Amino acid sequence: MIGDSIRALREKAGISQSELARRLTVTRSSVNAWESGLSTPTAAYLVELSRQFHVTTDYLLGLDDSEHISLTGLTEDEIHILYSLLDYFSKSKE
């Protein structure tokens, strides 16, 4: 379950296992093991993965099936851009 979430988020972000491993300072085989269900990331890596993909740890753990975007660490300009994009897409569906 955790592995499926990691794989889906990684693929959605368009990055390879090697790139994710580099960003987390782990080996590619560690990322592969997480995605394959052979092992699970530590709590510290779960937190880092949630930051990396801007989702909650509950989402990664499969406790919450709705995807949330964390605005933590973003500048006011970046937050404004995100809200503008959300507004644009919600209006285009009307």
N, C-alpha and C positions, 0 to 999 in steps of 0.2 A: 504494500500500500504506500509506504513512504517512498519506496523506490520508483513506483509509477508516477508519483507527484514530482519527484526530482527530475525524472526523465522528461516528462511532459513540459515542465517549466523550462528546462534546459533547451529542449528542442524549440519551444515557442520563442525563446530568446535568441535562437539561431547560433548557439555556441556548441562546440564539441566537448566531449568528456575531458579531453586534454586541457582545453581552455578553462573549464570550470575548475579542474584540479589545480591549475596554475593560480587562479584567483583565490582559491582556498588554501593554498600551499599544502596540498596533499598529492598523492600519486594518482595517475589516471586509473590505476587498478582499484584504488579505494572508491572512486566515483562509480566505476563499473560494478563493484561489489554492492554498493548501496542500491544502484538501479536494478541489479539482478536479484536483490533480496538475500544475498549471501551474508551481508552485515548491515548494520544500521549506523548512521552518523551519531556521534556523541551529542550531548545537549549543546555544547559550544558550537559544533558545526551546524546543528539544526538552526540555531540563532543566526549564524552567519549565512546559511542558505536562505533563510527568510529575508534577511537584509539584501542579499544579492538579487533575489527575485521580487522583492517588494511585496511579499505575502506574509501572512501570519504563520507562526509555528503550528497553530491548530490546523491550518490548511494543509501544511506539509504532512502532518500526522494523520490527516483524514478525519479529523474531528469536526471540521467545518467544511462543507462542500462549496461554499461561496468564496469566490476569489476576491480578496481585498487588496487595495494598493496602499502601501504605507507611504506617507508623505514625510516621514522622519528623515532629516538630513537634506531635504530639498530646500532650495532658496525660495524666497517669496515669488520671484519671477517664474521659476519652474512650476511652482504650485499654481500660479495664475494661468500658465500655459496649459497645464493639465485640465483645470476647470474649464477653460475655453474650449478645449478639444471635446470634453465630455458634453458640454452644452451644444456644440456643433453637431456631434453625432446623435444626440437625443432629438434635436430639432429635425435632422435629416430623416429620422424614422417616422416622423409624424405625417 
